[in-house]
Amino acid sequence: MTYISIGEGEKAVRILEEGIEETDNETDNIEETGSDNLRKKLEDIKPKKPKANLKSGKYTGIKTVELTGRDENSVIYYTLDGTEVSKDSKQYTEPIKLREGKTILKAASINEYGIIGDTMDY
């Protein structure tokens, strides 16, 4: 059987040539045994990369950043210290106030299967 396993716990899934099936296997990485078809299916369910209303750069004073672009079945998570985003990161629920000083904002959407989309670095 050719498949890609991804996700964790109850939301772990296998992406098969025939479609997606839920599994109770816990996997942290992609197990690839397969074809370009499977990679395409993974890209189809991978969450969109969030976008910020301000461009990355140097600012003075407090700035407020709004994040947009999440998919219907995903949630945006973020960090302010430059560390990688995970499901343990802070969940985006309202605009983020950036104080003076160096802040490295990273944000990514995580979908219902635990798949993390591309990270936005700001």
Contacts in CASP RR format, 6 or more apart in sequence:
PFRMAT RR
TARGET T0000
AUTHOR 0000-0000-0000
METHOD contacts of the structure
MODEL  1
MTYISIGEGEKAVRILEEGIEETDNETDNIEETGSDNLRKKLEDIKPKKP
KANLKSGKYTGIKTVELTGRDENSVIYYTLDGTEVSKDSKQYTEPIKLRE
GKTILKAASINEYGIIGDTMDY
1 16 0 8 1.000
1 33 0 8 1.000
2 16 0 8 1.000
2 17 0 8 1.000
2 33 0 8 1.000
2 34 0 8 1.000
2 35 0 8 1.000
2 38 0 8 1.000
3 14 0 8 1.000
3 15 0 8 1.000
3 16 0 8 1.000
3 17 0 8 1.000
3 31 0 8 1.000
3 33 0 8 1.000
3 34 0 8 1.000
3 38 0 8 1.000
4 14 0 8 1.000
4 15 0 8 1.000
4 30 0 8 1.000
4 31 0 8 1.000
4 32 0 8 1.000
4 33 0 8 1.000
4 34 0 8 1.000
4 38 0 8 1.000
4 39 0 8 1.000
4 41 0 8 1.000
4 42 0 8 1.000
5 12 0 8 1.000
5 13 0 8 1.000
5 14 0 8 1.000
5 15 0 8 1.000
5 23 0 8 1.000
5 25 0 8 1.000
5 27 0 8 1.000
5 30 0 8 1.000
5 31 0 8 1.000
6 12 0 8 1.000
6 13 0 8 1.000
6 15 0 8 1.000
6 27 0 8 1.000
6 29 0 8 1.000
6 30 0 8 1.000
6 31 0 8 1.000
6 42 0 8 1.000
6 113 0 8 1.000
6 114 0 8 1.000
6 115 0 8 1.000
7 13 0 8 1.000
7 26 0 8 1.000
7 27 0 8 1.000
7 28 0 8 1.000
7 113 0 8 1.000
7 114 0 8 1.000
7 115 0 8 1.000
8 26 0 8 1.000
8 27 0 8 1.000
8 28 0 8 1.000
8 114 0 8 1.000
9 24 0 8 1.000
9 25 0 8 1.000
9 26 0 8 1.000
10 22 0 8 1.000
10 24 0 8 1.000
11 22 0 8 1.000
11 112 0 8 1.000
11 113 0 8 1.000
11 114 0 8 1.000
12 22 0 8 1.000
12 23 0 8 1.000
12 24 0 8 1.000
12 25 0 8 1.000
12 26 0 8 1.000
12 27 0 8 1.000
12 113 0 8 1.000
13 20 0 8 1.000
13 21 0 8 1.000
13 22 0 8 1.000
13 23 0 8 1.000
13 113 0 8 1.000
14 20 0 8 1.000
14 21 0 8 1.000
14 23 0 8 1.000
15 38 0 8 1.000
15 41 0 8 1.000
15 42 0 8 1.000
15 45 0 8 1.000
16 38 0 8 1.000
17 35 0 8 1.000
17 37 0 8 1.000
17 38 0 8 1.000
19 41 0 8 1.000
20 41 0 8 1.000
20 45 0 8 1.000
30 42 0 8 1.000
32 38 0 8 1.000
42 115 0 8 1.000
45 111 0 8 1.000
45 113 0 8 1.000
45 115 0 8 1.000
46 111 0 8 1.000
46 115 0 8 1.000
46 117 0 8 1.000
46 118 0 8 1.000
47 70 0 8 1.000
47 71 0 8 1.000
47 74 0 8 1.000
47 108 0 8 1.000
47 109 0 8 1.000
47 110 0 8 1.000
47 111 0 8 1.000
47 115 0 8 1.000
47 116 0 8 1.000
47 117 0 8 1.000
48 69 0 8 1.000
48 70 0 8 1.000
48 71 0 8 1.000
48 74 0 8 1.000
48 109 0 8 1.000
48 117 0 8 1.000
49 69 0 8 1.000
49 108 0 8 1.000
49 109 0 8 1.000
49 117 0 8 1.000
49 118 0 8 1.000
49 119 0 8 1.000
49 120 0 8 1.000
50 67 0 8 1.000
50 68 0 8 1.000
50 69 0 8 1.000
50 70 0 8 1.000
50 76 0 8 1.000
50 92 0 8 1.000
50 107 0 8 1.000
50 108 0 8 1.000
50 109 0 8 1.000
50 120 0 8 1.000
51 67 0 8 1.000
51 68 0 8 1.000
51 69 0 8 1.000
51 120 0 8 1.000
52 65 0 8 1.000
52 66 0 8 1.000
52 67 0 8 1.000
52 105 0 8 1.000
52 107 0 8 1.000
52 120 0 8 1.000
52 122 0 8 1.000
53 65 0 8 1.000
53 66 0 8 1.000
53 67 0 8 1.000
53 68 0 8 1.000
54 63 0 8 1.000
54 65 0 8 1.000
54 122 0 8 1.000
56 121 0 8 1.000
56 122 0 8 1.000
59 98 0 8 1.000
60 100 0 8 1.000
61 99 0 8 1.000
61 100 0 8 1.000
62 97 0 8 1.000
62 98 0 8 1.000
62 99 0 8 1.000
62 100 0 8 1.000
63 97 0 8 1.000
63 98 0 8 1.000
64 95 0 8 1.000
64 96 0 8 1.000
64 97 0 8 1.000
64 98 0 8 1.000
65 95 0 8 1.000
65 96 0 8 1.000
65 98 0 8 1.000
65 105 0 8 1.000
65 122 0 8 1.000
66 95 0 8 1.000
66 96 0 8 1.000
67 76 0 8 1.000
67 78 0 8 1.000
67 92 0 8 1.000
67 96 0 8 1.000
67 107 0 8 1.000
67 120 0 8 1.000
69 76 0 8 1.000
69 109 0 8 1.000
70 76 0 8 1.000
70 109 0 8 1.000
71 109 0 8 1.000
71 111 0 8 1.000
73 111 0 8 1.000
73 112 0 8 1.000
74 109 0 8 1.000
74 110 0 8 1.000
74 111 0 8 1.000
74 112 0 8 1.000
75 91 0 8 1.000
75 92 0 8 1.000
75 109 0 8 1.000
75 110 0 8 1.000
76 91 0 8 1.000
76 92 0 8 1.000
76 107 0 8 1.000
76 108 0 8 1.000
76 109 0 8 1.000
77 85 0 8 1.000
77 86 0 8 1.000
77 87 0 8 1.000
77 89 0 8 1.000
77 90 0 8 1.000
77 91 0 8 1.000
77 92 0 8 1.000
77 107 0 8 1.000
77 108 0 8 1.000
77 109 0 8 1.000
77 110 0 8 1.000
78 85 0 8 1.000
78 89 0 8 1.000
78 90 0 8 1.000
78 92 0 8 1.000
78 96 0 8 1.000
78 105 0 8 1.000
78 106 0 8 1.000
78 107 0 8 1.000
78 108 0 8 1.000
79 85 0 8 1.000
79 89 0 8 1.000
79 90 0 8 1.000
79 104 0 8 1.000
79 105 0 8 1.000
79 106 0 8 1.000
79 107 0 8 1.000
80 90 0 8 1.000
80 96 0 8 1.000
80 98 0 8 1.000
80 103 0 8 1.000
80 104 0 8 1.000
80 105 0 8 1.000
81 104 0 8 1.000
82 104 0 8 1.000
82 105 0 8 1.000
82 106 0 8 1.000
83 89 0 8 1.000
83 106 0 8 1.000
84 106 0 8 1.000
84 119 0 8 1.000
85 106 0 8 1.000
85 107 0 8 1.000
85 108 0 8 1.000
85 110 0 8 1.000
85 116 0 8 1.000
85 119 0 8 1.000
86 116 0 8 1.000
87 110 0 8 1.000
87 114 0 8 1.000
92 107 0 8 1.000
96 105 0 8 1.000
98 105 0 8 1.000
104 121 0 8 1.000
104 122 0 8 1.000
105 120 0 8 1.000
105 121 0 8 1.000
105 122 0 8 1.000
106 119 0 8 1.000
106 120 0 8 1.000
106 121 0 8 1.000
106 122 0 8 1.000
107 119 0 8 1.000
107 120 0 8 1.000
107 122 0 8 1.000
108 116 0 8 1.000
108 117 0 8 1.000
108 118 0 8 1.000
108 119 0 8 1.000
108 120 0 8 1.000
109 116 0 8 1.000
109 117 0 8 1.000
110 116 0 8 1.000
110 117 0 8 1.000
111 117 0 8 1.000
END
